[in-house]
Structures are given as C-alpha cells and as structure tokens.
C-alpha cells in the first residue's frame, strides 16, 4: 500500500492510517501503562474491503512490539480475529487469565 501514513495519536488514544490526505482507518485503544487495550478498529466505509483494517492492526502490533513495554488486550472482535490469524504474534498478547484490575 503506497503513500500510506501511520500515526499513533496518543492524545486521542488512537492509531490512524491515511492514504495521502484521506483518513482511511482508525484503531482506538486504552493505555494503562502496562496494557494497550485495542477497543475498536474502524475503516471509513468508502475504503472498506481493501485491507486497511488489517494493515492498521499489523502496524499497531509492530509498534507495541517495538516499544517492548506493553502487552495487547484485543477487546475489539476484529483485533481478536487478527491475532487468531497471526498466531506468530501472540507473544505480545495479555496472558490469559491476567487480572484486569488497575
């Protein structure tokens, strides 16, 4: 995917993916300092069916892996399904049964 810009908008608690100037996909999250709960993957309707949701999740997971200081909780159904399709990336997931208290 050419001419794509991926950004972590920390003040907005979201990742964005743009093609040129057009916002195509958003991945919302909650960050408690230990866990990044990915709560909603959304692609603008006119851009659906082109793989942008998978692209933004892939890039966000790579960002979390690169930082090395957080794990991912896949709250959004799409993110959970993405991880099921990418078992090689499960190392960044919150351990099953981990306490959700903060």
N, C-alpha and C positions, 0 to 999 in steps of 0.2 A: 504494500500500500504506500504509494508515493505521496509526498507532500503532506505527511501526517505529523501533527504536533501533539505530544502527550505531556500533560502538566499535572502536577499534584498541587491543587489549590487548597493548602492547609487551612486557611482562614474560613473556607467554605466547607471543609471536610469532604472533599470530593476530588476524584481524578477526572480530567476531561481529555477528550480526543477530538481534535479538529482536523479537517481537511481544508487546507487554505485558511480562509476566514470563517468557514462554516463549522459550528459545533455539531458533531455527529453522534457522540456518545458520552455518557456520564456514569461514573461509578461512585456512589455515595458511601461514606464509611463513618464509623465512630472509633475514635482512638483514645484508649485509656492509658497509654504509655507503655503497655505490655502487649495488648491485643488490638489488632485492627479488625473490627467487625465490618465486613463488607455487606452493606444493608440493601443496596439497590443498584442494579445495572439497568441502564435505560439508553435506548438508541432512538434518536429523533425518527418519527415514522417514515419520512421520505428517504432515510438512509438504511432502513432495516433490510435484512436479507443479504448484506454484503460482508458479514463477518466482523463488524466493528465491535460488537459486544465481546466477542472472544478476544479481539485484539486488545481492548482496554483492560480486560481481566488479566491477560497474559502480561502486559506491561506493568500493571499494578503489582502482581505477584512478584515479578522480577525486581521491582522497586523495593518491596518488603524484604525479599531475599538479600538484596544488596546492602540494605541498611543493617541487617543482622540483629536488630534489637527488638523485633516484634514477631508475633505469630498472627496468623489469619484465622478469623472465625467466619465461615461462609454462611451468613444469615440469609442472604438472597438465594432463592432457589436456583437462579441461573449460575451463580458463582459455585454453589454446591455441585451442580451438574458438571461444570467446567472441571472442577477438581476430580470428579469421578472419571472424566475422560482423560485426565492427565495425572495418573497415579504417581508418576515420577516426581511430581511437585508437592506431594503430601508432606514432605519434611517441614514445610512452613506452616502447616495447619495446627490449630489449637489441639492439644491432646484430648482424646475422647474422655468424657467424664471430668474434665477440669472444672473447677469451681468458677461460677460466673459472678461471684461477689466482688465488689470493689468498694 
